[in-house]
Amino acid sequence: MIATISPSMLADLRRRGEKMTLIDVRTPAEFGEVHVDFARNIPLDRLDSREVGAIASAGPVYVICKSGNRSQKACEKLVAAGLERIVSVEGGTTACVEAGLPVVRGRKVMSLERQVRIAAGLLAATGAAFAGLAPDPTWQKIGAGLAAFVGCGLVFAGITDSCAMGMLIARMPWNRACTSGKSCSHTAATALLILAAMAGTALAEHTRDSLDTVKRAVAEKKAILVDVREPEEWEQGHVVGAKLVPLSALEKGVNAQELARVLPKDTILYCHCLAGGRCLDAAAILAPLGYDVRPLKPGYPQLEKAGFPTAKGR
């Protein structure tokens, strides 16, 4: 259970002059629009436990986003990496503004939540248009499938309280301002990878293969486990024989030939993470590269309980 603090309590601590570390995990664009004046911006997709540990004060590390959802995920990631006294700010920046905490305001931007709604709406509308208006039956089926997948994706996001599309949109150029104030340059390959991943996320779903089936396939060398968590999580414990391919590395852009040296294409890839969310993002990136990738809903703790051999360290 992640500890939480209300904005009013946070304000009281600040007024008493207590030293505190407040990490804002929203996108740089959102942070630039409005943020608590003593917050430091480390976007969720770039969150590094070592960096947080290095800047943390002697007290707890408080984590904030817009409304509280992303800060909960960030806290889970930091706790999994071994950091202690991690606290999520209830209600996020919106609640802090209402509570009267001092904030810095900048240029108005569109929130990530609005961008996700617009993207999902456009994909669903495009699919419906193809399904109803395309003269070719094949395109009609593709359109209907796209609209259905977007709908299923939204249902999945609501049930699991996670949004792979949101995480991908957060990495688009307009949401990733450079700390120096200069515009960030992104290669065409990276942009194409992000767009392909966004399309793939709509189709990605957890495999129905049971853990017994996974065990058998790995034992028969028909499959390998791919751990997409971060190195610090891996060192805390990992399945023996699994390949470490962090999601953060995949998102930065990968060389297909170099990746093939680590992940053979003639083998099933069972991706897993901590709780089943990041492996869907990884599958959306790997599938367009020609891999038979099957994301697992059970995370590392469940694999350990199921009897997969585990080890700690490098």
Secondary structure, 3 states (H helix, E strand, C coil): CCEEECHHHHHHHHHCCCCCEEEECCCHHHHHHEEECCEEECCHHHCCHHHHHHHCCCCCEEEECCCCHHHHHHHHHHHHCCCCCEEEECCHHHHHHHCCCCEEECCCCCCHHHHHHHHHHHHHHHHHHHHHHCCCHHHHHHHHHHHHHHHHHHHHHHHHCCCHHHHHHCCCHHHCCCCCCCCCCCCHHHHHHHHHHHHHHHHCCCCCCCHHHHHHHHHCCCEEEEECCCHHHHHHCEECCCEECCHHHHHCCCCHHHHHHHCCCCCEEEEECCCCCHHHHHHHHHHHHCCCEEECCCCHHHHHHCCCCEECCC
